[in-house]
Amino acid sequence: MSKISNTVNIENRRAKFDFQFLDTLTAGLVLRGTEIKSIREGKAGLTDSYCYFKNDELFIRNFHITEYENASFYNHEPMRERKLLLSRQELNKLQRRVKDSGLTIVPIKLFINEKGFAKLNIALARGKKEFDKREDIKKRDVEREMNRRF
C-alpha cells in the first residue's frame, strides 16, 4: 500500500488574530472528487470562512477551493457550501453554546490525515476587542526582542 503524503497544511492565520479560541474540534468534510484533488495540491483558502448551523447540521461558508485544472465539465464550484461531519453529541454541544452565549465557530486549519481524508480543525471562538489585539501584538514584539538578544 502506498504512503499518502500529508503535506497539506492550510491555516487561517487571520482567525488567530481576530478570535480567542475556547474549544477546538476536528471535523471531516463532504467533498467532491475534484475538490479533494485541489486540496491535495494545496489550492484552498480559509480566509473569511465561517461555520453555521442549517437544519441541525454544520456547514462551512466562504471556504474557497480552486477549480481543478485537469478536470473536464465535472469541475466543482469554488465557493460552494460544504457540510462538516461531526458526531451528534458534538453538534448538539456546539449548537447550544453558539445559541446561548453568542459565540461563533471558526475554521482554523485544513489538513490531510494518515488515511488520506481531508480534515478541518474548527474552534468555538469569541471575538477579540481592539485592546485585546493590541496586547497580542505587544506580546509578540516582546518575545521577538527576547529571542534576538539570546
C-alpha positions in Angstrom: 0.0 0.0 0.0 1.4 3.4 -1.0 2.0 6.0 1.6 -0.2 9.1 1.0 1.7 12.3 1.6 0.0 14.6 4.0 2.0 17.8 3.4 -1.2 19.8 3.0 -1.4 22.2 5.9 -3.6 25.3 5.2 -4.1 27.6 8.1 -6.5 30.5 8.8 -4.0 33.0 10.4 -6.5 35.8 10.5 -8.7 33.8 12.9 -5.9 33.6 15.4 -5.7 37.4 15.4 -9.4 38.1 15.5 -10.7 35.4 17.8 -10.0 33.9 21.2 -10.4 30.1 20.9 -12.3 28.4 23.7 -12.7 24.8 22.4 -11.3 23.0 19.3 -12.6 20.0 17.4 -11.6 18.1 14.3 -14.3 17.6 11.7 -14.5 15.7 8.4 -15.6 17.4 5.2 -18.1 16.2 2.5 -16.2 16.9 -0.7 -16.4 16.0 -4.4 -13.6 14.3 -6.4 -12.2 17.4 -7.9 -12.2 19.3 -4.6 -10.0 16.8 -2.8 -7.6 16.8 -5.7 -7.3 20.6 -5.5 -6.8 20.4 -1.7 -4.0 17.9 -2.2 -2.3 20.4 -4.5 -2.7 23.0 -1.7 -5.1 25.2 -3.6 -7.6 26.1 -0.9 -8.1 29.1 1.4 -9.8 29.5 4.7 -9.7 33.3 5.0 -13.1 34.9 5.8 -14.7 31.4 6.1 -17.1 30.6 8.9 -19.3 27.8 10.1 -23.1 27.9 10.7 -25.9 25.6 11.5 -28.7 24.8 9.0 -31.3 22.1 9.9 -29.2 20.9 12.8 -26.2 20.2 10.6 -22.9 22.2 10.4 -21.8 23.8 7.2 -18.9 25.9 6.2 -19.3 29.0 4.0 -16.7 31.1 2.1 -14.3 28.2 2.0 -12.5 28.6 -1.3 -11.2 25.6 -3.2 -9.7 26.5 -6.6 -11.1 24.5 -9.5 -9.0 21.5 -10.5 -7.0 22.2 -13.7 -7.2 18.8 -15.2 -11.0 18.3 -14.7 -13.4 18.5 -17.6 -17.0 19.6 -17.2 -17.3 17.7 -13.9 -15.5 20.5 -12.0 -16.8 22.0 -8.8 -17.9 25.5 -7.7 -15.0 27.1 -5.8 -17.2 28.8 -3.1 -20.0 26.3 -2.5 -21.2 25.4 1.0 -19.7 22.2 2.3 -21.1 20.0 5.1 -18.9 19.3 8.1 -19.0 15.8 9.7 -19.2 15.6 13.5 -20.9 13.3 15.9 -24.4 14.2 17.0 -23.2 14.9 20.6 -20.6 17.3 19.4 -23.1 19.0 17.1 -25.6 19.4 19.9 -23.0 20.8 22.3 -21.7 23.3 19.7 -25.3 24.4 18.8 -26.2 25.0 22.4 -23.1 27.1 23.1 -23.4 29.1 20.0 -27.1 30.0 20.7 -26.7 30.7 24.4 -23.5 32.8 24.7 -23.2 34.4 21.3 -20.0 32.5 20.3 -19.0 31.6 16.8 -17.4 28.6 15.1 -14.3 29.4 13.1 -12.2 27.1 10.9 -8.6 27.1 11.9 -6.6 24.6 9.9 -7.2 22.2 6.9 -5.0 19.1 6.7 -4.9 15.6 5.2 -4.8 12.8 7.8 -2.9 9.5 7.6 -5.7 7.8 5.8 -5.8 10.5 3.1 -9.0 12.2 4.2 -9.4 16.0 4.4 -10.0 17.1 8.0 -10.7 20.6 9.3 -9.9 21.9 12.8 -12.6 24.2 14.0 -12.8 26.3 17.1 -15.6 27.6 19.2 -14.4 31.2 19.5 -15.2 34.6 21.0 -14.3 37.8 19.0 -11.5 39.8 20.4 -11.8 43.5 21.2 -9.4 46.1 19.8 -7.4 46.3 23.0 -7.0 42.5 23.1 -5.5 42.6 19.7 -3.1 45.3 20.7 -2.0 43.2 23.7 -1.3 40.3 21.5 0.9 42.5 19.2 2.8 43.8 22.2 3.5 40.2 23.5 4.6 39.1 20.1 7.0 42.0 19.8 8.5 41.4 23.3 9.0 37.7 22.5 10.7 38.6 19.2 13.1 41.1 21.0 13.9 38.5 23.7 14.8 35.9 21.0 17.1 38.4 19.2 19.1 39.0 22.4 19.8 35.4 23.1 
